Amino acid sequence: MALKITGVVDPALLDLPWSVPLETWPQDTLAALPRGISRHVVRFVRFHGRVLAVKETVSPMAHREFDMLRELGRMGAPCVVPFAVVDGRQDADGEELAAALVTEHLQFSLPYRALFSQALRDDTLDRLIDALAVLLVRLHLLGFYWGDVSLSNALFRRDAEAFSAYLVDAETGDLHHALTEGQRRYDIDLARTNIIGEMFDLQAAEELDNAVDPLELGDRIEERYRELWSALTGKETFSENVRYHLAERVKALNELGFDVAELDMTQTSDGKELSIRPKVVDAGHHSRRLLRLTGLDVQENQARRLLNDLDEFRAVFSPDEDEVLVAHEWLARVFEPTVRAVPREFRRKLEPAQVFHEVLDHRWFLAEKRPDVTMPEAAASYVKNVLPERPDEEAVLGQIIGTVPSDESEAPTETRAIRAWQSLPRTRTGTQARDNHPR
């Protein structure tokens, strides 16, 4: 059978060593990024200025997962982007090799083993739990039954003071018009069981803080999921001030990062009460608004933080000006100069939006001693005193999580990078009055 590539049309893909088993691909082809645990052989590959993830699997499963990821992406789900499926692989002796699913590497993302190891603080664990719960709810709202919910099948990206989770492995998933209560409950139970097991694995490897209770962590994820699902789909009945309650419900959903595309409102039999239930909810309320105003495509919480700064800028400098015009002025006068203040050698450490968020945090920290600190001053101080110690989240790290490099002085492990990040002094988070300082 001849080599067959389905998906992205790029002849350069033929140049990769498909006649060699993936686990023995030459080092000069690979990008040494942190990998989580997988039932399949997975490698990261350098390809024309980008990084691809290649996974060996059986051909029907590769094609099914490719189609599933493509459909989820079309629906706006947070997941990796499918690139190609490679069939008909043979080695030099003519022996058949496994098919390969190729996806785009999710930049600035980390597997859970990097994030959960080395004594994470309680508030960080809470944010990771929230991220996984939001991912599961978003997938269920789209009618996606995961079938293998686990931390290993997700990646995490820093999103302002929170995290965002992305689906990585969809081979057991299935799409439906809507999920039944039983399907959702099974996914929740499976998430709890798998996550508890993964925490016990970390505990056995002495990579989890002794204060973390795996059973409590599993229960917490289930609890957060149910709270969010209820907030997004719960039915409420009001007998008075209906417009007020409706506005408050929409506002609360927006605060969670969701748009209300449609509301199902039903008059009760006595004609006095009105039942309100969100019928369709889409995630990304803040990120879509920021994209519309500025063209910046960032994470939801990052967008919320940038919009707060943009709205403050408009209130101070151009309260009567059209918000689109003010947004472009803010972009040119505030955001872009702050991001450009980062030296070239540090630009792979964090996403630009995350850098801007952290400079805002740093300015607020500095303003406790000098209230009139400006953004350029805060950016200069951040670049000098904070950013050099941050781990490089897009860097080539050189090994699988948990292994020990042959020369530790030359190949820092992801675990040590995370430890360096955790040792940094934490500035306060939030978006309240700390932003009310001169620029």
Buried (B, 14 or more C-beta within 10 A) or exposed (E): EEEEBBBEEEEEBEEBEBBBBBEEBEEEBBBBBBBBBEEBBBBBBBBEEEBBBBBBBEBEBBBBBBBBBBBBBEBEBBBBEBBBBBBBBBEEEEEEBBBBBBBBBBEBBBBBBBBBBBBBEEEBBBBBBBBBBBBBBBBBBBBBBBBBBBBBBBBBBBBBBBBBBBBBBBBBBBBEEEBEEEBBEBBBEBBBEBBBBBBEBBBEEEBBBEEBEBEEBBBBBBEBBBEBBEBBBEEEEBEEEEEEBBEEBBEEBBEBBBBBEEBEEEEEEEEEBBEBBBEEBBBBBBBBBBBEBBEBEBBBBBBBBBBBBBBBBBEEBBEEEEBEEBBEBBBEBBBEBBBEBBEEEBBBBBBBBBBBBBBBBBBBBBBEEEEEBBBBBBBEBBBEEBBEEBBBBBBBBBBBBBEEBEEEEEBBBBBBBBBBBBEEEEBEBEBEEBBEBEB
